[in-house]
Amino acid sequence: MQRDRIPVWALRAVWLAQPVTLGPALADGLHDLDGRTFLSVAVWVLWGLGLLATLVPRPATLTAIRIGGPAAAALSVWTATAVDDTTLVVVGLVGAFVLGVLSHWPAVADACVDGASYGDENRFLLRAPGPVVLALGPIAWVLAVAGVVAGPLLLASGDPAVGSAACVAGLPVAAASVRALHHLHRRWIVLVPAGFVLHDHLALADPTLVPRDAIAMVGPAPAGTDAHDLTLAARGLALEVRCREAHDLRPASRDGGAEVIVAEAFLCAPARPDAVLAEAKRRRLPGV
């Protein structure tokens, strides 16, 4: 729907405005630092890459957006401790925190994952597992940002030995953390003419397709349902997909030996269950 594009365009506008909102406070904060020229160029490059990511919605660019948005918010907090001009600080904080919120807006996420769709299909991001939201995700974000930033900062401050060591140690950690975060953005529901697809490598060894004529119901999961839980403890409303007859599933296994189970219904947790149901209704999936 057209209104779903509003958060996407808002994100682009706020990212484009960062040189005006956060830029003055950041320039003031960098003024007395060693290596400020290098740091200024690096910030401009990262801002440009982030803006490009907002203009090309894909799962990979969603990862960049969700790392860069909160990083801008963290940078604005640093400027608040380094700059005396209250007006510059407040404007920078507000602009950066709005950016951080928009970077995690569900409609933005769906626009990015749907950017990689083919033909007559719609993709909807699944919510992250509960433990990831509460702890593992924030830790991975900190490691990703620190791994990229620490080494260059030390090099720019005139400490080549420690800076080089930080780059050697930090960049591989950052790469692994970014990869882990990106895997969260490759989990989705796909609505296609043939039916309903759940593509979730964390919950399933293989994507599963429920043909449209095999679907009995797609809707909010009722309390006490006996459906097989594939939400991975994700918080929020889950959807239940109930089949007309038993459906084969291959739950993911750590040892790679996934076994087929038979279930008449399963649960999944999209970031925007209302959008999934609206599109399913538009496609006239049975039971919606």
MIVEX-873137 format. One record per residue: residue in one letter; x, y, z of N, C-alpha, C, O, CB in turn. Coordinates in pm, whole numbers, padded with zeros to 5 digits, always signed. Glycine has a CB too. Layout:
MIVEX-873137
AXYZXYZXYZXYZXYZ ...
This chain:
MIVEX-873137
M+00084-00119+00000+00000+00000+00000+00087+00124+00000+00202+00123+00044-00095+00000+00121 Q+00028+00233-00051+00106+00354-00066+00153+00409+00068+00264+00462+00078+00025+00459-00139 R+00069+00395+00172+00107+00449+00302+00227+00376+00361+00298+00431+00446-00010+00442+00399 D+00250+00251+00317+00366+00177+00365+00497+00238+00316+00603+00211+00372+00358+00032+00319 R+00489+00322+00213+00610+00385+00160+00648+00510+00239+00760+00560+00226+00590+00421+00014 I+00555+00560+00321+00583+00684+00394+00705+00669+00485+00793+00755+00482+00461+00725+00477 P+00715+00562+00568+00835+00548+00651+00963+00537+00570+01069+00583+00614+00821+00427+00740 V+00956+00476+00452+01076+00463+00367+01123+00600+00321+01242+00630+00330+01047+00372+00245 W+01031+00682+00273+01068+00816+00228+01109+00904+00346+01196+00990+00332+00953+00880+00151 A+01046+00883+00461+01086+00958+00580+01229+00923+00620+01307+01011+00656+00990+00930+00698 L+01264+00794+00613+01401+00752+00643+01500+00819+00549+01603+00869+00593+01414+00599+00634 R+01469+00821+00420+01558+00884+00323+01575+01032+00352+01686+01085+00345+01506+00864+00181 A+01465+01099+00384+01471+01243+00411+01554+01272+00536+01635+01365+00536+01330+01300+00427 V+01533+01194+00641+01606+01217+00766+01754+01185+00747+01840+01255+00800+01548+01132+00881 W+01784+01079+00671+01926+01048+00645+01990+01159+00563+02103+01200+00589+01939+00911+00572 L+01918+01207+00464+01970+01316+00381+01996+01441+00463+02087+01518+00433+01873+01348+00267 A+01916+01462+00568+01927+01583+00650+02035+01575+00757+02062+01675+00823+01795+01612+00715 Q+02098+01460+00777+02195+01447+00884+02311+01547+00877+02353+01596+00982+02251+01308+00883 P+02364+01581+00758+02469+01684+00755+02423+01819+00810+02504+01898+00857+02519+01702+00614 V+02292+01844+00804+02238+01970+00855+02204+01959+01003+02227+02054+01079+02114+02012+00776 T+02151+01845+01046+02108+01830+01185+02222+01787+01277+02247+01850+01379+01994+01729+01194 L+02291+01679+01241+02400+01629+01324+02535+01686+01283+02626+01695+01365+02405+01478+01317 G+02549+01726+01156+02678+01770+01104+02745+01882+01182+02863+01869+01215+02660+01814+00966 P+02675+01993+01214+02742+02102+01286+02796+02060+01422+02908+02096+01458+02646+02218+01304 A+02718+01985+01498+02764+01940+01629+02882+01845+01614+02976+01850+01693+02650+01872+01706 L+02877+01759+01515+02986+01665+01493+03113+01737+01451+03222+01704+01497+02947+01561+01387 A+03100+01836+01363+03217+01914+01320+03280+01985+01439+03403+01992+01451+03178+02016+01212 D+03195+02039+01527+03246+02107+01646+03318+02008+01738+03423+02040+01794+03132+02176+01723 G+03262+01888+01752+03323+01788+01839+03455+01735+01785+03545+01701+01862+03229+01675+01860 L+03468+01728+01653+03590+01676+01591+03700+01781+01579+03814+01747+01549+03559+01620+01455 H+03666+01907+01601+03757+02017+01569+03892+02004+01638+03995+02030+01576+03695+02148+01607 D+03894+01965+01764+04019+01963+01840+04084+01825+01845+04182+01806+01917+03993+02011+01981 L+04031+01730+01772+04086+01595+01776+04198+01578+01674+04196+01638+01566+03976+01492+01750 D+04296+01494+01709+04398+01457+01612+04333+01372+01502+04245+01290+01530+04515+01379+01680 G+04375+01393+01380+04320+01316+01269+04180+01356+01231+04105+01276+01175+04321+01173+01303 R+04142+01482+01262+04004+01523+01234+03973+01521+01084+03858+01496+01045+03978+01663+01290 T+04073+01547+01000+04047+01544+00855+04010+01403+00810+03913+01384+00736+04170+01594+00777 F+04087+01306+00855+04057+01167+00821+03920+01127+00874+03842+01063+00803+04164+01074+00878 L+03891+01165+00998+03762+01129+01058+03647+01195+00985+03542+01134+00965+03759+01167+01205 S+03665+01320+00945+03559+01390+00872+03531+01323+00738+03415+01304+00700+03597+01537+00850 V+03639+01287+00667+03620+01219+00539+03551+01084+00559+03463+01047+00482+03757+01198+00468 A+03591+01012+00663+03531+00881+00691+03382+00895+00721+03301+00814+00674+03601+00813+00809 V+03345+00997+00798+03204+01018+00831+03124+01050+00705+03013+01000+00687+03188+01132+00934 W+03180+01135+00618+03111+01168+00493+03092+01044+00405+02987+01025+00344+03189+01275+00416 V+03195+00959+00399+03185+00837+00318+03076+00745+00374+02994+00692+00298+03321+00763+00313 L+03076+00727+00506+02975+00641+00567+02835+00698+00550+02739+00623+00528+03006+00622+00715 W+02823+00830+00560+02692+00892+00538+02645+00866+00394+02528+00834+00372+02698+01045+00565 G+02735+00880+00297+02698+00856+00158+02657+00712+00134+02561+00686+00061+02812+00893+00067 L+02730+00619+00194+02694+00478+00178+02559+00449+00242+02478+00372+00188+02802+00388+00240 G+02534+00511+00357+02405+00492+00423+02291+00547+00341+02185+00485+00330+02406+00556+00559 L+02311+00665+00283+02207+00724+00198+02181+00634+00077+02066+00614+00039+02249+00865+00151 L+02287+00581+00018+02270+00490-00095+02190+00366-00053+02107+00317-00129+02407+00448-00151 A+02216+00317+00068+02143+00200+00117+01993+00228+00128+01912+00140+00099+02198+00156+00252 T+01957+00349+00169+01814+00382+00179+01748+00391+00042+01627+00371+00030+01795+00513+00254 L+01827+00421-00060+01771+00438-00195+01761+00306-00271+01691+00298-00372+01856+00535-00274 V+01831+00204-00224+01830+00073-00291+01783-00031-00190+01867-00100-00131+01973+00037-00348 P+01654-00045-00171+01604-00138-00068+01629-00284-00104+01573-00336-00201+01455-00116-00047 R+01712-00348-00024+01744-00490-00040+01771-00546+00100+01793-00468+00193+01867-00511-00136 P+01771-00677+00118+01806-00731+00249+01945-00687+00297+01963-00658+00416+01801-00882+00244 A+02042-00680+00206+02177-00637+00245+02178-00492+00290+02245-00458+00388+02274-00656+00130 T+02104-00407+00220+02103-00266+00260+02023-00247+00389+02048-00151+00462+02044-00179+00149 L+01928-00336+00418+01859-00329+00547+01959-00349+00661+01950-00282+00764+01746-00434+00555 T+02052-00441+00643+02155-00462+00744+02237-00335+00764+02265-00296+00877+02247-00578+00705 A+02276-00271+00653+02353-00146+00663+02272-00037+00733+02326+00036+00816+02395-00098+00524 I+02145-00027+00700+02059+00075+00761+02045+00051+00910+02051+00145+00990+01921+00076+00694 R+02026-00075+00949+02002-00105+01090+02130-00100+01173+02123-00097+01296+01938-00241+01104 I+02244-00100+01109+02369-00074+01181+02396+00076+01183+02434+00131+01287+02487-00149+01115 G+02378+00143+01069+02411+00284+01059+02319+00377+01134+02365+00476+01191+02412+00324+00917 G+02188+00347+01137+02094+00434+01208+02125+00447+01356+02142+00559+01405+01953+00383+01190 P+02134+00336+01429+02173+00345+01570+02313+00401+01591+02340+00465+01693+02163+00210+01634 A+02404+00377+01495+02539+00433+01507+02535+00585+01504+02609+00650+01577+02629+00381+01394 A+02447+00642+01421+02431+00787+01418+02378+00837+01552+02420+00942+01600+02337+00830+01305 A+02285+00762+01611+02232+00801+01742+02342+00797+01847+02352+00887+01931+02116+00708+01783 A+02426+00693+01843+02538+00684+01938+02636+00799+01917+02690+00854+02013+02610+00550+01924 L+02660+00834+01791+02750+00945+01760+02694+01077+01813+02770+01162+01860+02773+00955+01609 S+02563+01093+01806+02503+01217+01857+02517+01226+02009+02532+01335+02064+02354+01224+01818 V+02513+01111+02077+02534+01111+02222+02676+01153+02254+02700+01227+02349+02504+00971+02282 W+02772+01106+02173+02911+01149+02195+02925+01300+02175+02993+01366+02253+03006+01075+02099 T+02861+01354+02072+02871+01499+02050+02813+01576+02168+02859+01686+02198+02799+01539+01921 A+02713+01519+02235+02652+01588+02350+02752+01604+02464+02740+01696+02544+02530+01511+02399 T+02850+01513+02471+02951+01523+02576+03071+01607+02534+03152+01645+02618+02997+01384+02616 A+03083+01635+02404+03202+01704+02353+03175+01845+02305+03269+01919+02277+03262+01625+02242 V+03048+01884+02295+03012+02014+02238+02938+02095+02343+02855+02042+02417+02925+01997+02111 D+02968+02225+02350+02906+02312+02449+02778+02379+02401+02696+02421+02482+03003+02416+02492 D+02760+02390+02270+02643+02459+02215+02519+02370+02231+02505+02268+02163+02666+02495+02065 T+02430+02411+02320+02311+02330+02350+02222+02312+02229+02167+02203+02208+02232+02394+02463 T+02207+02416+02149+02119+02408+02031+02170+02303+01933+02093+02221+01883+02109+02544+01962 L+02300+02307+01905+02358+02208+01814+02339+02066+01867+02307+01974+01792+02507+02236+01793 V+02358+02051+01998+02346+01918+02058+02204+01866+02048+02182+01751+02010+02389+01923+02205 V+02106+01950+02081+01965+01907+02080+01921+01871+01938+01857+01768+01917+01874+02017+02137 V+01955+01956+01841+01916+01929+01702+01981+01798+01654+01915+01717+01589+01958+02047+01610 G+02108+01780+01686+02177+01657+01646+02117+01534+01711+02099+01431+01645+02323+01667+01680 L+02087+01543+01841+02028+01429+01911+01893+01391+01853+01866+01273+01828+02015+01460+02059 V+01807+01490+01833+01672+01462+01782+01679+01399+01643+01615+01297+01618+01588+01592+01778 G+01757+01461+01553+01766+01408+01417+01822+01267+01413+01773+01182+01339+01852+01498+01332 A+01926+01241+01494+01989+01109+01492+01899+01003+01555+01895+00890+01508+02123+01114+01565 F+01828+01039+01661+01742+00939+01724+01619+00910+01639+01571+00796+01637+01698+00988+01862 V+01568+01009+01567+01460+00981+01471+01511+00885+01364+01440+00794+01322+01408+01113+01406 L+01634+00906+01320+01694+00817+01221+01705+00675+01276+01675+00578+01207+01833+00868+01179 G+01748+00664+01402+01760+00532+01463+01627+00459+01472+01621+00339+01449+01819+00545+01600 V+01521+00533+01506+01388+00472+01514+01340+00428+01376+01291+00316+01360+01286+00571+01576 L+01354+00515+01277+01307+00482+01142+01384+00365+01082+01329+00287+01004+01320+00604+01051 S+01511+00352+01117+01590+00242+01061+01539+00106+01107+01566+00005+01043+01737+00258+01100 H+01465+00103+01219+01409-00023+01268+01258-00029+01249+01192-00116+01307+01443-00041+01415 W+01202+00062+01170+01057+00063+01148+01019-00060+01065+01083-00087+00963+01012+00194+01076 P+00917-00135+01106+00881-00258+01034+00851-00238+00886+00886-00322+00803+00763-00321+01099 A+00784-00127+00851+00752-00104+00709+00878-00084+00627+00882-00123+00510+00660+00018+00695 V+00981-00023+00685+01109-00008+00616+01172-00145+00592+01224-00173+00484+01205+00082+00698 A+01166-00231+00693+01222-00365+00679+01152-00443+00569+01216-00509+00488+01212-00441+00812 D+01019-00436+00567+00945-00508+00464+00976-00455+00324+00986-00532+00229+00795-00498+00490 A+00993-00323+00313+01028-00266+00182+01163-00318+00134+01181-00343+00015+01030-00112+00189 C+01257-00336+00227+01390-00384+00189+01387-00531+00148+01443-00567+00045+01487-00364+00304 V+01322-00615+00228+01321-00757+00190+01237-00780+00065+01266-00869-00014+01268-00843+00307 D+01132-00700+00047+01049-00715-00073+01121-00663-00197+01083-00695-00309+00916-00641-00055 G+01226-00581-00176+01303-00532-00289+01375-00642-00364+01415-00623-00479+01402-00430-00243 A+01392-00758-00301+01459-00871-00366+01360-00974-00419+01400-01083-00459+01555-00938-00269 S+01231-00941-00419+01131-01037-00463+01129-01049-00615+01178-00961-00686+00992-00997-00411 Y+01071-01157-00662+01064-01184-00806+00917-01191-00849+00835-01254-00782+01138-01315-00841 G+00886-01128-00960+00754-01143-01019+00641-01109-00923+00649-01013-00847+00736-01282-01069 D+00536-01191-00928+00416-01167-00848+00429-01232-00712+00360-01329-00681+00292-01219-00921 E+00519-01178-00630+00533-01226-00494+00558-01108-00401+00604-01002-00444+00648-01328-00483 N+00526-01126-00275+00550-01025-00173+00619-01090-00055+00578-01196-00008+00418-00956-00128 R+00725-01025-00007+00801-01079+00106+00779-00991+00229+00768-00869+00219+00952-01087+00071 F+00774-01058+00344+00752-00989+00471+00853-01042+00572+00862-01163+00594+00605-01009+00521 L+00927-00952+00633+01032-00992+00726+00973-01058+00850+00868-01017+00900+01117-00871+00767 L+01041-01161+00898+01005-01223+01025+01075-01151+01140+01187-01102+01125+01042-01373+01024 R+01008-01146+01254+01070-01084+01371+01186-01169+01421+01187-01291+01405+00966-01064+01483 A+01283-01102+01480+01400-01172+01532+01360-01258+01652+01267-01223+01725+01510-01072+01572 P+01429-01370+01672+01400-01453+01790+01415-01372+01919+01494-01277+01925+01493-01574+01794 G+01340-01411+02021+01342-01338+02147+01480-01316+02207+01512-01203+02243+01259-01408+02246 P+01564-01420+02219+01698-01400+02276+01784-01303+02196+01869-01234+02253+01769-01533+02287 V+01763-01298+02065+01841-01206+01981+01802-01062+02013+01889-00975+02026+01818-01236+01832 V+01673-01036+02024+01626-00900+02053+01677-00853+02188+01718-00738+02203+01473-00894+02049 L+01675-00942+02287+01708-00903+02424+01858-00890+02449+01899-00807+02530+01650-01003+02520 A+01940-00969+02381+02083-00968+02415+02175-00984+02295+02261-00899+02272+02113-01076+02513 L+02158-01089+02218+02256-01123+02115+02263-01017+02005+02371-00986+01957+02223-01257+02054 G+02148-00962+01966+02147-00859+01862+02223-00734+01902+02310-00690+01827+02006-00823+01828 P+02191-00675+02020+02268-00558+02063+02417-00585+02077+02499-00499+02044+02214-00508+02194 I+02453-00703+02126+02596-00736+02139+02662-00742+02002+02772-00690+01983+02614-00870+02213 A+02595-00805+01905+02650-00812+01769+02665-00674+01709+02762-00646+01639+02562-00900+01680 W+02567-00585+01735+02576-00448+01683+02697-00376+01742+02771-00310+01669+02446-00369+01713 V+02717-00387+01872+02831-00322+01938+02962-00374+01880+03053-00296+01851+02827-00345+02091 L+02973-00505+01862+03095-00563+01807+03118-00518+01663+03231-00494+01622+03090-00715+01814 A+03009-00507+01586+03022-00464+01446+03073-00321+01438+03166-00292+01362+02888-00477+01373 V+03013-00233+01517+03052-00091+01513+03191-00072+01571+03275-00004+01512+02950-00005+01589 A+03216-00132+01687+03347-00116+01752+03458-00175+01666+03567-00119+01657+03346-00182+01890 G+03431-00289+01603+03533-00352+01521+03573-00268+01401+03689-00270+01359+03485-00485+01474 V+03477-00194+01346+03506-00107+01231+03571+00023+01274+03659+00074+01206+03379-00078+01153 V+03527+00077+01387+03565+00214+01425+03694+00219+01506+03774+00311+01486+03455+00277+01505 A+03717+00124+01596+03826+00135+01692+03963+00149+01626+04039+00240+01660+03827+00014+01783 G+03994+00061+01532+04126+00066+01468+04153+00195+01395+04255+00258+01421+04138-00047+01372 P+04065+00238+01303+04088+00366+01234+04097+00485+01329+04175+00577+01304+03978+00390+01135 L+04019+00484+01437+04028+00595+01533+04166+00601+01597+04224+00709+01611+03920+00580+01642 L+04218+00486+01636+04351+00483+01697+04459+00522+01597+04554+00592+01632+04380+00344+01754 L+04445+00478+01473+04541+00518+01370+04537+00668+01347+04641+00732+01333+04514+00444+01239 A+04417+00724+01342+04402+00868+01319+04455+00950+01435+04497+01064+01416+04257+00903+01294 S+04453+00893+01556+04502+00966+01672+04653+00957+01688+04709+01011+01783+04435+00914+01798 G+04721+00889+01594+04866+00885+01596+04924+00769+01674+05036+00778+01723+04918+01010+01653 D+04851+00660+01686+04900+00542+01757+04899+00423+01660+04811+00338+01667+04812+00511+01885 P+04997+00418+01570+04993+00317+01463+05002+00174+01512+04937+00086+01455+05105+00342+01367 A+05080+00148+01615+05096+00010+01661+04965-00046+01716+04917-00151+01673+05206+00002+01769 V+04907+00028+01810+04781-00019+01870+04669-00014+01768+04583-00102+01765+04744+00068+01993 G+04670+00089+01682+04566+00101+01580+04570-00014+01482+04466-00068+01444+04580+00231+01506 S+04690-00052+01440+04703-00165+01347+04656-00295+01412+04588-00376+01349+04848-00180+01300 A+04693-00312+01539+04649-00433+01610+04497-00436+01624+04435-00541+01611+04714-00440+01749 A+04439-00318+01650+04293-00311+01663+04224-00342+01530+04118-00405+01528+04250-00172+01712 C+04284-00298+01421+04228-00330+01289+04234-00480+01260+04137-00540+01214+04302-00253+01178 V+04351-00539+01289+04368-00682+01264+04271-00765+01347+04215-00863+01299+04512-00725+01294 A+04252-00724+01473+04162-00800+01560+04016-00763+01539+03928-00849+01545+04200-00778+01705 G+03991-00635+01515+03853-00587+01513+03777-00612+01385+03658-00643+01388+03851-00445+01541 L+03844-00599+01271+03772-00612+01144+03712-00751+01122+03598-00761+01077+03864-00578+01030 P+03785-00860+01153+03720-00992+01141+03601-01009+01235+03500-01070+01199+03822-01102+01168 V+03613-00954+01356+03501-00960+01449+03382-00882+01394+03268-00927+01402+03541-00905+01588 A+03411-00765+01338+03304-00684+01279+03239-00758+01163+03116-00757+01151+03359-00549+01232 A+03320-00821+01079+03265-00894+00964+03174-01008+01009+03067-01029+00952+03377-00948+00876 A+03217-01081+01111+03135-01192+01162+03006-01140+01223+02900-01201+01208+03213-01274+01266 S+03013-01027+01293+02894-00970+01355+02796-00920+01250+02675-00940+01262+02932-00856+01450 V+02848-00854+01147+02761-00805+01039+02694-00923+00969+02576-00917+00935+02842-00721+00936 R+02770-01030+00948+02713-01148+00883+02600-01207+00968+02497-01248+00915+02823-01254+00858 A+02622-01212+01099+02518-01265+01188+02392-01179+01184+02281-01231+01180+02570-01275+01332 L+02410-01047+01184+02294-00958+01177+02224-00971+01042+02101-00968+01035+02337-00812+01200 H+02302-00987+00936+02243-00998+00803+02158-01125+00791+02056-01125+00721+02352-00998+00696 H+02199-01232+00857+02121-01355+00851+01981-01335+00908+01887-01404+00866+02193-01467+00928 L+01966-01243+01001+01833-01214+01055+01743-01147+00952+01620-01154+00962+01844-01125+01179 H+01803-01084+00854+01727-01011+00752+01704-01095+00627+01662-01044+00523+01798-00882+00715 R+01733-01225+00637+01706-01317+00527+01603-01422+00569+01604-01535+00522+01837-01386+00481 R+01514-01382+00658+01406-01468+00708+01275-01398+00674+01252-01284+00716+01419-01494+00864 W+01189-01464+00599+01067-01395+00559+00955-01492+00524+00975-01612+00503+01095-01304+00442 I+00836-01433+00517+00719-01498+00459+00710-01451+00315+00734-01334+00287+00587-01466+00539 V+00676-01541+00225+00657-01504+00084+00515-01546+00043+00479-01663+00054+00765-01572-00008 L+00438-01450-00003+00307-01481-00059+00320-01482-00211+00358-01382-00272+00199-01377-00013 V+00288-01595-00270+00302-01615-00414+00169-01668-00468+00084-01712-00391+00419-01715-00446 P+00150-01663-00601+00025-01717-00657+00000-01862-00616-00115-01904-00604+00028-01708-00808 A+00108-01939-00595+00092-02081-00561+00051-02103-00416+00000-02210-00382+00221-02154-00587 G+00072-02002-00329+00034-02021-00189+00119-01941-00093+00150-01824-00116+00043-02164-00155 F+00157-02006+00019+00223-01942+00133+00358-02010+00155+00364-02132+00171+00135-01948+00262 V+00465-01932+00155+00600-01986+00175+00658-01929+00304+00653-01808+00327+00692-01954+00054 L+00714-02016+00387+00790-01973+00504+00937-02002+00478+00977-02118+00464+00740-02044+00635 H+01017-01895+00471+01160-01905+00442+01234-01859+00566+01254-01739+00588+01201-01819+00314 D+01276-01955+00648+01340-01921+00776+01445-02027+00807+01413-02135+00858+01235-01912+00891 H+01570-01996+00775+01677-02093+00794+01706-02122+00941+01770-02222+00972+01802-02044+00726 L+01661-02034+01031+01682-02060+01173+01582-02162+01228+01612-02236+01321+01672-01931+01252 A+01462-02165+01169+01358-02255+01217+01342-02379+01131+01303-02485+01180+01227-02183+01224 L+01373-02367+01001+01350-02476+00907+01477-02507+00829+01551-02417+00791+01236-02441+00811 A+01500-02634+00804+01615-02673+00722+01595-02632+00577+01691-02602+00507+01638-02824+00731 D+01470-02631+00532+01436-02592+00395+01311-02504+00400+01226-02524+00486+01413-02717+00304 P+01300-02408+00308+01174-02333+00300+01058-02428+00273+01074-02531+00206+01181-02224+00188 T+00942-02394+00326+00825-02479+00306+00715-02401+00235+00685-02287+00270+00774-02534+00439 L+00654-02463+00134+00543-02405+00060+00415-02479+00095+00408-02602+00085+00569-02411-00093 V+00315-02403+00138+00182-02459+00157+00098-02414+00038+00067-02296+00027+00117-02412+00294 P+00062-02504-00052-00018-02465-00169-00149-02399-00127-00206-02434-00023-00046-02586-00258 R-00197-02306-00207-00316-02231-00169-00437-02322-00148-00520-02295-00061-00348-02127-00275 D-00448-02429-00226-00564-02517-00207-00548-02610-00087-00640-02684-00052-00587-02599-00332 A-00428-02607-00023-00406-02686+00098-00419-02602+00224-00409-02655+00335-00268-02751+00093 I-00440-02472+00207-00453-02382+00322-00596-02381+00371-00689-02355+00295-00407-02239+00286 A-00614-02409+00500-00747-02401+00560-00771-02265+00623-00883-02214+00622-00765-02511+00664 M-00664-02206+00680-00680-02079+00750-00544-02013+00770-00446-02079+00804-00750-02100+00885 V-00540-01882+00750-00424-01800+00789-00479-01686+00873-00561-01608+00826-00344-01747+00662 G-00434-01677+00997-00487-01572+01083-00411-01564+01213-00316-01640+01235-00633-01595+01110 P-00450-01472+01302-00385-01460+01433-00395-01592+01510-00500-01657+01510-00448-01346+01514 A-00287-01629+01574-00285-01756+01648-00373-01745+01772-00353-01654+01853-00141-01794+01687 P-00468-01835+01790-00551-01832+01911-00473-01881+02032-00375-01954+02019-00677-01917+01892 A-00518-01840+02150-00454-01886+02273-00471-02037+02285-00578-02092+02257-00513-01814+02396 G-00365-02103+02327-00371-02247+02349-00371-02330+02223-00409-02447+02226-00490-02279+02426 T-00329-02272+02111-00328-02348+01985-00230-02465+01993-00131-02461+02066-00290-02256+01868 D-00262-02570+01916-00174-02686+01911-00080-02682+01791-00015-02781+01760-00256-02813+01907 A-00072-02567+01723+00012-02553+01605+00160-02565+01642+00200-02526+01752-00015-02419+01534 H+00239-02618+01550+00383-02631+01573+00446-02491+01573+00427-02414+01480+00450-02721+01463 D+00520-02460+01678+00573-02325+01699+00706-02308+01625+00806-02371+01659+00592-02296+01849 L+00705-02221+01523+00827-02187+01449+00866-02042+01469+00941-01986+01389+00807-02216+01299 T+00816-01979+01577+00843-01837+01600+00978-01813+01667+01026-01700+01667+00734-01777+01685 L+01040-01917+01724+01169-01903+01793+01159-01802+01907+01252-01724+01931+01279-01861+01695 A+01046-01804+01977+01023-01717+02093+01022-01569+02058+01050-01485+02143+01127-01743+02198 A+00989-01537+01932+00977-01396+01893+00861-01333+01969+00758-01397+01991+00957-01382+01739 R+00879-01209+02008+00777-01139+02085+00671-01081+01990+00701-01049+01876+00840-01027+02171 G+00548-01070+02040+00443-01009+01960+00347-01112+01902+00357-01232+01929+00502-00928+01849 L+00253-01062+01821+00148-01146+01764+00206-01247+01664+00283-01211+01575+00043-01060+01695 A+00167-01371+01680+00206-01477+01586+00088-01508+01495-00028-01493+01533+00253-01605+01661 L+00119-01551+01373+00017-01597+01280+00017-01749+01276+00121-01814+01286+00041-01538+01138 E-00103-01804+01262-00117-01949+01248-00156-01981+01105-00249-01923+01049-00222-02004+01348 V-00084-02075+01047-00118-02129+00915-00168-02271+00936-00090-02359+00973+00005-02124+00815 R-00295-02293+00914-00355-02425+00934-00383-02488+00798-00439-02424+00709-00486-02416+01018 C-00344-02613+00785-00356-02684+00657-00480-02774+00656-00530-02815+00761-00230-02768+00630 R-00528-02802+00537-00643-02891+00523-00605-03036+00555-00690-03116+00594-00700-02882+00381 E-00479-03068+00537-00428-03200+00573-00286-03185+00624-00225-03080+00606-00434-03299+00451 A-00233-03288+00686-00101-03280+00747+00004-03236+00645+00004-03279+00530-00063-03416+00807 H+00094-03148+00692+00197-03089+00605+00335-03126+00658+00358-03122+00779+00180-02934+00595 D+00426-03161+00568+00562-03198+00608+00646-03074+00635+00646-02978+00558+00629-03284+00499 L+00720-03077+00748+00813-02971+00785+00946-03034+00822+00951-03146+00873+00758-02884+00903 R+01055-02961+00795+01188-03008+00836+01250-02903+00927+01321-02815+00878+01279-03036+00712 P+01225-02910+01058+01284-02812+01150+01436-02813+01142+01498-02919+01126+01238-02840+01293 A+01495-02695+01155+01641-02684+01151+01703-02756+01270+01645-02760+01379+01684-02535+01150 S+01821-02812+01247+01893-02883+01352+02037-02838+01353+02096-02815+01247+01883-03036+01331 R+02095-02825+01472+02234-02780+01483+02331-02880+01422+02435-02842+01368+02269-02756+01628 D+02297-03008+01429+02390-03109+01376+02366-03137+01228+02432-03223+01170+02377-03237+01454 G+02270-03065+01167+02244-03082+01025+02157-03201+00991+02122-03219+00874+02371-03093+00953 G+02122-03283+01089+02041-03401+01061+01893-03374+01081+01829-03436+01166+02083-03516+01150 A+01839-03284+01003+01698-03246+01017+01607-03362+00978+01627-03426+00875+01667-03123+00931 E+01508-03387+01062+01412-03493+01036+01277-03431+01001+01240-03326+01054+01399-03586+01157 V+01205-03496+00913+01074-03448+00871+00973-03476+00980+00965-03586+01034+01031-03513+00737 I+00894-03374+01013+00782-03392+01104+00654-03359+01027+00657-03292+00924+00796-03303+01232 V+00543-03405+01078+00414-03381+01016+00332-03293+01109+00316-03324+01227+00339-03514+00985 A+00281-03182+01055+00202-03088+01136+00081-03042+01057+00088-03022+00936+00288-02967+01179 E-00029-03027+01126-00150-02976+01062-00154-02824+01062-00232-02763+00989-00274-03031+01132 A-00068-02762+01145-00063-02616+01152+00072-02575+01209+00136-02651+01281-00180-02559+01240 F+00114-02453+01177+00238-02401+01234+00224-02251+01258+00138-02184+01199+00359-02430+01141 L+00309-02200+01346+00309-02059+01382+00431-01991+01323+00538-02051+01315+00305-02041+01534 C+00416-01866+01283+00527-01782+01239+00502-01641+01291+00390-01606+01328+00542-01783+01082 A+00607-01560+01293+00598-01428+01357+00650-01319+01264+00765-01278+01276+00676-01427+01489 P+00568-01271+01171+00611-01160+01084+00621-01030+01162+00553-01012+01264+00514-01143+00967 A+00705-00940+01113+00719-00810+01179+00590-00729+01169+00558-00650+01259+00834-00731+01116 R+00514-00750+01060+00386-00679+01042+00277-00781+01008+00245-00799+00891+00397-00569+00929 P+00222-00846+01108+00119-00946+01079-00003-00887+01009-00067-00955+00929+00075-01013+01206 D-00036-00761+01038-00152-00699+00972-00128-00685+00822-00220-00705+00743-00181-00561+01033 A-00006-00651+00783+00026-00638+00640+00021-00773+00570-00024-00783+00456+00164-00573+00622 V+00069-00878+00638+00063-01012+00579-00081-01054+00557-00116-01107+00451+00136-01114+00670 L-00166-01031+00657-00306-01071+00644-00377-00990+00536-00461-01044+00464-00378-01054+00778 A-00344-00861+00526-00407-00778+00423-00370-00827+00283-00455-00834+00194-00366-00630+00440 E-00242-00861+00264-00200-00910+00133-00256-01049+00105-00292-01080-00008-00046-00913+00124 A-00265-01133+00208-00324-01265+00191-00471-01254+00152-00521-01330+00069-00309-01349+00319 K-00539-01159+00212-00681-01137+00177-00693-01087+00033-00782-01128-00041-00747-01036+00274 R-00601-00997-00006-00605-00947-00143-00582-01059-00243-00641-01061-00351-00499-00837-00163 R-00498-01153-00205-00470-01267-00293-00576-01377-00280-00570-01478-00350-00332-01324-00261 R-00672-01355-00191-00783-01450-00173-00734-01589-00134-00781-01690-00185-00866-01459-00299 L-00638-01589-00042-00595-01719+00009-00709-01781+00089-00780-01709+00160-00468-01705+00098 P-00729-01909+00079-00839-01974+00151-00831-01950+00301-00724-01956+00362-00839-02124+00123 G-00945-01923+00359-00954-01908+00504-00921-01771+00555-00931-01748+00676-00866-02004+00568 V-00881-01677+00468-00845-01543+00515-00968-01453+00507-00961-01335+00542-00728-01483+00430 
